[in-house]
Amino acid sequence: MKREKLEKLKKKPMDKNTDRIALSRNYYNKLSRFFDYISPDSYYRKARKAAVSSLDLQEGQTVLNVPVGTGQIFKYFQGYLHGTGQIIGVDLSEDMLSEAFEKIASNGYSNISLEERDVAEINTAWLEDFRKNNPDTQIDAILCDLGLSGFEDWEQVIQNFLSVLKPEGRLVVMDWELPEPSLRGEFIKWIGGGEVDRPIPSYLSTQLEQFEVDHSFNRGGVFVASGIKPSGMGS
Ligand SMILES: C[S@@+](CC[C@H](N)C(=O)[O-])C[C@H]1O[C@@H](n2cnc3c(N)ncnc32)[C@H](O)[C@@H]1O
């Protein structure tokens, strides 16, 4: 390595979070072209159907989806929205978003917007900013699918989701939970880069009203948890 390059690297402060985010972005950028083959929609179909049904979406409503990935979920949302309202898809990887954009273009969807950002930026400041171009937008529902098992500070991410959700809006989470160490768990961690033993449903049960969880998907490995933001919390 050249001397100047080494000096630059030494000077650059090491930020563990920034490094993890860069690694994750690179990983999914590389995977993006093969993602729909490696992780086909058919594998998660039952869980996705249940998750989107739990959102209780009505025509004209706004749903926030993080991480949107390649947009496999779009057709499920459209089954309820029928092209009305808005779907806001957020993801860290520009190449995963390009794949999602292909689905938008090929299906002629006009109610979907995509944003390239870290989930940590989804907070009240983000919503305020979003409302500058989309006045009066309220987030009626949030779906976080296959995200929280990999996100840093996942409890804070849930708090941020609740801060942007309208009072009594629905938060739905679909993810892996394999609390006991297993070969299957190691494989899922290896493919997705996340953790499979985070107590996500149990934490959600303390934060949401009308909490429900179904652990019956993908041979008991995948759960769909849902509930309502307590009415006392502002948006
Ligand atoms: C396993 S994929 C799931 C995508 C989609 N929800 C699905 O079910 O197909 C995980 C996604 O999380 C995104 N991601 C990882 N870290 C992120 C972060 N900090 N902020 C936003 N998105 C992130 C990746 O780019 C990738 O698209």
The ligand as an SDF file (V2000), in Angstrom:
LIG
                    3D

 27 29  0  0  0  0  0  0  0  0999 V2000
  -33.0890   -9.4180    3.1590 C   0  0  0  0  0  0  0  0  0  0  0  0
  -33.3260   -7.9210    2.2580 S   0  0  0  0  0  0  0  0  0  0  0  0
  -35.0950   -7.7360    2.4510 C   0  0  0  0  0  0  0  0  0  0  0  0
  -35.7010   -6.8490    1.3820 C   0  0  0  0  0  0  0  0  0  0  0  0
  -37.2300   -6.8970    1.2970 C   0  0  0  0  0  0  0  0  0  0  0  0
  -37.8680   -6.3910    2.4850 N   0  0  0  0  0  0  0  0  0  0  0  0
  -37.7040   -8.3130    1.0070 C   0  0  0  0  0  0  0  0  0  0  0  0
  -38.4240   -8.8830    1.8380 O   0  0  0  0  0  0  0  0  0  0  0  0
  -37.3680   -8.8250   -0.0610 O   0  0  0  0  0  0  0  0  0  0  0  0
  -32.6160   -6.7280    3.3600 C   0  0  0  0  0  0  0  0  0  0  0  0
  -32.6000   -5.3130    2.7930 C   0  0  0  0  0  0  0  0  0  0  0  0
  -32.2340   -4.4040    3.8340 O   0  0  0  0  0  0  0  0  0  0  0  0
  -31.5050   -3.3390    3.2540 C   0  0  0  0  0  0  0  0  0  0  0  0
  -30.7540   -2.6850    4.3360 N   0  0  0  0  0  0  0  0  0  0  0  0
  -29.7320   -3.1950    5.0690 C   0  0  0  0  0  0  0  0  0  0  0  0
  -29.3350   -2.3020    6.0000 N   0  0  0  0  0  0  0  0  0  0  0  0
  -30.1320   -1.2150    5.8590 C   0  0  0  0  0  0  0  0  0  0  0  0
  -30.2080    0.0340    6.5440 C   0  0  0  0  0  0  0  0  0  0  0  0
  -29.3860    0.3370    7.5480 N   0  0  0  0  0  0  0  0  0  0  0  0
  -31.1450    0.9240    6.1310 N   0  0  0  0  0  0  0  0  0  0  0  0
  -32.0040    0.6330    5.1150 C   0  0  0  0  0  0  0  0  0  0  0  0
  -31.9710   -0.5430    4.4440 N   0  0  0  0  0  0  0  0  0  0  0  0
  -31.0450   -1.4520    4.8050 C   0  0  0  0  0  0  0  0  0  0  0  0
  -30.6410   -4.0370    2.2220 C   0  0  0  0  0  0  0  0  0  0  0  0
  -30.1440   -3.1230    1.2670 O   0  0  0  0  0  0  0  0  0  0  0  0
  -31.6160   -5.0600    1.6510 C   0  0  0  0  0  0  0  0  0  0  0  0
  -32.3110   -4.5480    0.5480 O   0  0  0  0  0  0  0  0  0  0  0  0
  1  2  1  0
  2  3  1  0
  2 10  1  0
  3  4  1  0
  4  5  1  0
  5  6  1  0
  5  7  1  0
  7  8  2  0
  7  9  1  0
 10 11  1  0
 11 12  1  0
 11 26  1  0
 12 13  1  0
 13 14  1  0
 13 24  1  0
 14 15  1  0
 14 23  1  0
 15 16  2  0
 16 17  1  0
 17 18  1  0
 17 23  2  0
 18 19  1  0
 18 20  2  0
 20 21  1  0
 21 22  2  0
 22 23  1  0
 24 25  1  0
 24 26  1  0
 26 27  1  0
M  CHG  2   2   1   9  -1
M  END
$$$$
